[in-house]
């Protein structure tokens, strides 16, 4: 069931109405049943996979809390392996198998490894990471192990953020299932406004831009450099409106019922550096990797070369998290290198800015920083969207020719109008927060 569908509108109205009509003690069960129905609208049998990981992590949390020493670490490892194992089978098995087959053929061994003909469960990466955060927090002693199996199941399956996040931490979400939420007209209105804003971004902007981007990126050889530049910029806006639109609908849906989910996007294209961009983009995933991988590797509390390695490996895995393709790995690698180069060039950059007298023209310099950051982000998006590595490099080589006619589509006007509304709204929200409209 997609957020931008009529079926979801009816689903949301029915579930929310029943939620406020039912006594508090039955609401968790309604939400759990509704979440199961929501999830099973895709591939019903996949609910068994979700159920398997829920059972594993529920008992793992209890036994981890009771255990000590090596046994405690072993139980956490079992839980993490179960979760990552499911993710690896459904999302990465074919990628690994196909690449190993290519390697064997290159070595002269005519062996073809098997491929699985299965669909990827919807939202698998999101609810897997959310489940892992629970057992890790129990292991670290930051979260009490939950004895209520129903509430834990709801934590993993809560339908507003089941498909596309945000990836919540147990400390933020679990206690909210026990709190009684009263109907509040203002809160409901604000939540509905947030949902409508998300649908506007998704339907009016993202879905329409995708038609143009797909037409160009699926036919790279037939388009000019100007068209490829426009399509790349459009994709940057498309993926933002697609992803943040879903996040807005998720946050608005939860807000209507009285739940507060973490913000996942904070106007990332107003960032003045790549590091700032990653503090505003997909915040729940960025902080997940920071809290559970980057810090575990030593963060910046290690030697400088190891620090750079930690940054690079985190972004490489972040790329792999988004998809089983070399293009995603390249995208992650580029963003990791961006941050490393920013650290290496920090002092020379400061001297250069002083030489240019950037402090005398702060507004002009801010615009320059924003545009430069956006250009770097757009360059990395080429690899994220390209159908393969070859297409990505072909796009880059053609882009720098700076020539050719611009490809147009008849209905692109609506998307451009939507982009104008988006920019004005986000500009006001960024620089005049007291006038925030959503």
N, C-alpha and C positions, 0 to 999 in steps of 0.2 A: 504494500500500500504506500503510494507516494504522497508526500506532503502536498504537492501541487496537483491533486486530483479531487474530483467531486466526491469520490468514496471516502476520502479522508475528512472532508468537511462534515459529512453526515456522521462519520465515526466520532469525530471530535465533539460535535454537538450532543450526541447521545451519551457518550462517556462522561462528559463534563456535567451534563444535567443530572445524570444518575449519581455522580460523585457528590454533588451538593445536596441531593435528596436523601442519600443514605446516611445512617448514623456513622460517626467517626470510626467505630471499631470494625466496620465492614468495608471501609473505603480501600484499604490496602488490597483486599481480595479482589475488589472490582478492578483496580488498576492492574493487578497481576493477570487476571483473565483477559482484560482489554489488551495488555501488552502481548499476551500469547496469540490472540486473534490477529493483532497488528503484524506480528512476526510471521505467522503462518499464512498470511495473505500472499507471501512470495512463494516459498516452497514448503508446504506443511510439514513434511517429514524431517526437515532440518531443525525442528524444535527439539528433536532427540539429541542433536549435537550440542545445542545450547544447554539442554538439561544435563548432559554428561559432565560438561565443564562446571556447571553450577554445583552439582553434587560433589565433585572432586574438591572444589575450592571451599565449599561450605565446611566439609569435614577437615580439610587441611587447615583452615583457620582455627578450628577448635583444638586440634592436636598440636599445632604450632605453638599456640598460647600455653599449653600444658608442658610442652617439651623444653629441653635445655641442651645447650652445647651442640655437638655434631648432629644429634637426632633432629634438633630444631631446624638446622640448615638443610638436612636431608628432606624433611617434609616440605619445606619451601621449594626445594629443587624439584620434587615430584610434582607439585602444583604448577610450577612454571613450565616444566617440560610437557605436561598434559596440555596446557594452554597453547604454548608455542608449537607443539606437535600438531594439534588440530589446524592451526593457522598455516603451518608448513605444508601439510597434506593438501589442503584445499586451495591455497594461494600460490605456493611456490614449488610444488612437486613437478608440475609440467615444465616450469622454467628451468629447474635444475636438470631434469631428465633430458630435455631438448638440448641444452648446452653441453651436457656430458656426451650425448650422442654425437654432436658436432665435433667435439674434441677427439673422440675415439675415431671418427672418420678421418680427421686430419692426421692422426697417427697411423692411419692405414688399417684400422680395425673395423671391418664392416658389421658393426654391432649397433642395433637400434633399441634403445631402452624404451619401455612402455610409457604411454601417456594416459592420464585419467580423463574420461569423458564425463566430468561432473561440473555443475554450476557452483560458482563461489557463493556461499551463504551471505545474505545481505548483512552489512554492518559488522562482519566478522572481526575486522581489525579493531573496531571501536570497542565492542563489548568484551573482546579478549583482553585488551589493555586495561579496561575498567576493572575486570575481574582480577587481573594480576596486581593492580594497585592495592586491592583489598588484602590479599595474602602478604604482600610486601609490607604494608603498614602494620598488620598484625605481628609480623616477624620483628619489625623494628620497635614494637611496643607503643606505637602511636594510635592504635585502634584496638579496642576490645573485640575479641572474637564473638560473632553474633550467634546466638542459640536459636533464634527465630528463623527457620528455614524459609518461610514465606516472604519475610521482609528481605532476606538476603537475595532471594530469587528476583524480587522486585527491583532491588538495587542494580542488578545486572541487566534486567529486561525493561526497565522503565521506558515506556514507548516514546515519549518526546525526544529522548536522546539515544535511542537504540540504534538507529540507522546511520547517523552522521555526527554523533557527539552533541555537545562537548563530552570529553572523557572525564568523568567526575572522580573525585577522591571520596572514600567512604566517610571521612570526617565532615564533608560538606553536605552529603546527601542523606546518609542513613538516618540521622536524627530527625530529618524533615518528614519521614514517613510515620513517625510517632506523634508529630504535632498536629493539633486540630486546626484546620484551615476553614475560616468562615467566609461566606460570600461577601466580597467587598467590591462595590460597583466601580470605584476608581481603579483598583488593581485589575479587575476584569477588563475594563476599558483600555488600560495601558497595555495589557497582554494582547488583546485583540489588535490594537494598533501595531504592536511589534510583529504579530503574525502577518498582517496585511502588508507591512513594509517588506517583510521577508518574501512574501509571494510576489510582490511587485518586482523585487530584484531578480527573483528566480524566473518568473514567467515573462515579464516585459523585457528585461535586459538579457539575462543569461541565455534563455532558450532561443531568443531571436539572434543573438550574436553567434550562437553555436552553429546556426545555419550557414553563416558567412565563413566562420573559421573552418568548419568541416569541408566546405566547398574548396577552400584554398589549400588547407593542409593535406587533404586527401588527393590533391592533384598538383603537387609541388612543381612539376616540370612545366605546367601550363600557365604559370603566373609570374608576374614581374616582381622586381625588388620592392617597388612601392606598395604593391598589393600584399606582399609577404610582411612588410613592416606594419601595415594597417591591421592585417590579420593577427599578428603577434600581439599588438597593443589590444586589439579586441579580445584576444584570448585571456590576456591578463585581467581584463575587466570581467569577462565571462566567468572565469573560474572563481574570482572573488565574489561575484554576485550569486553564483550557483552555491558555493560553499557557505558564505555568510548568510545568504538567504535562507538556507536550510537551518542554520544556527538560530537565526531570528525567529523562525517558525517554532523551533524547538523551545527556545527560551520563552516565547510568548505563550505557547501552549501550556508550559509548566507554570508560568506566572498566573495565568487565569485561575488555576487550581490552588495557587498559594505557594508553589515551590520556586525556589531561587536556584537557578543553574549558573555556573560560571560563564563570564563573557568569553567568547572564543575569538572575536575579531574586534579591533579598535582602530578602524580607519588606517589600515597598514600602508596605503599608498601616499600617506602624508609623512611617511618616515624620512628622516634625513640621513640614515645610514642603514647598512644591511643588518647590523645588530639590533637597531631599533625596529626594523621591519619584523624581525623574528620575535620581538617582544609584543608585537601587535597582531601577528598572523597565526592562526590556528593555535591559540595560546594554550589550550588544554593539552595538545600533543607536545608542543615545545617544552612546556614545564614538566610533562611526563618524562620525556627523554632527559631533561636536566636533573630531575629529582631521582630517577631510578637507574639511569645509565651514566650520564656525564659525571655526576658526583661520585658514583660507585667506582668509576675509573680513576678517580683522583681529582677531577675537575681542573682547576688552575693551581692546586696546591702541590704541584709536581714540577719537575724540570721543564724548561721552556719547550724543548722538542716533544716531550711527552704531552704537554698541554696542547700543543698544536695537533698531535695525533688524536687526543681525546675529542677535540672539536671535530676533526675530520671524520672519525669513525662514527660519531653520533649523527652527523648529517648524512653520511653514506647509508646508515641503517634507516634514517628517516626517509630517504629516497626509496629504499627497498620496501618500507612499510606502505608507501603509497601504491606500489604496484610491482608485479614480477616482470620487469622488463629492464634492459640495459639503459633505456632512456631515463628511467626514474633514478637509477643508480648514478648516471651522469649528472642529472639535475641535483641530486644530493651532494655529489662531489664538488660541483661548481659552487654551491652555497657554502660548503665547508671551506673551500679555498678562498672565497670572498672574505670570510671572517678572519682567516689566518693572515691574508695579505693586509687586511685592515690593522691587525695587531703589529705586523712587521713594519708597516709604513706609517704608524701613528705619529712618531716624532718628525720624520721628514714632511709629512702632511701638515703638521702644525706649523713648521717653519715656512712652508710654502704658502700657507694661508695668511700668515703674518706678513710675508713679503708682498702678497697681493693686496694687503690691507682689507681683508675680509671683514674685520670688526667694524670698519667704518661704514659698511653697507650691509647691515645684518639681514634686512628683509630680502635684498637681492641675493645674498649668499644662501639664505634659507631656501629660496626658490631653486637655486642652482643645486643644492644638496638633494632636495626632493626629486628634481628631474633626473639627476645622476643616479640616485638610488633606484628610481623607477625604471630607468634604462637598463641597469644591471639586472634587476629582477626580471624584466621582460626577456633579456637575453637567456636567462636560465629557463624561463618558461618555454622556450623553443624546444628544448630537450624533453620537457615534461609532456608537451602536446604532440610532438612529432611521432609518426607511426613507427619509426625505427631510427637508429643512429645515423644511417646513411642519409635519410631524408633531412635529419637535423643539420648535418654539415652542409648538405646541398642548399638548404634554406639560408644558412649563414653566408655561404659563398655568394648567393644571389642577392641577398639583402645589401651587401656592400657595393653592389654595382650602381645603386641609386638611379635606376632608370625604368622605363616601361609605363604602360597605361594602368590606371587604377580599375580593378574589377569592382563592379557595383551590383547590388541586389535591390529589387524594387521595394521591399518592405524594411530595408535597413533604417529608414527614417524613424520608425517607432523605437528602435533600439537606441538610436542617437538621441532622441528626445528623452528616453529613460536615463541615459548616461548623464545628460544635462541636469536632470532632476537629482540624480544620485550625487553628482559633484557638488551642487549647490547645498544639498542637505548635509552632506558630510563636511563641507567647508564650514558651515554654520556650527555644526556639532563640535568640530575641532577647535575653532577659534572663538566661538561664542557659546560655550556650553550651557549658559543660563537660558538660551533659546532653543535647546535641543528639542527637536520635533518627534523623536522616536525613542 
